[in-house]
Amino acid sequence: MDDKIKKTTEIYKALSNPIRLKILVLCLNKELSSKELRKILGISKPLLISHLKKLVNAGLLEYEVEFDEKRMIIKKYYKTKNVNLCLMDVLNEINQKIK
């Protein structure tokens, strides 16, 4: 039971920040790189990384790694993970208000 409470608390803490909610909304229907997210959100790289880690650790965001051979860099593309229907409704409502 304690593990379930801990995980639930981690999820709600991750959802308690407006920037993290925006990240989830932005990555709801398409994968975005950290560079794309920084540009859209207008925040620094360290701040974005902090938010991304919290969302990934809470199980709300997932990513795929891609190696760019041309530039010799690793890129991560983030996408909102399958979340429960209640949260999905909230994210879709926020998405409609942002547009």
Buried (B, 14 or more C-beta within 10 A) or exposed (E): EEEEEEEEEBBEEBBEBEBBBBBBBBBBEEBBBBEBBBEEBEBEEEEBEBBBEBBBBBBBBBBEEEEEEEEEEEBBBBBBBEBEEEBBEBBEEBBEEEE
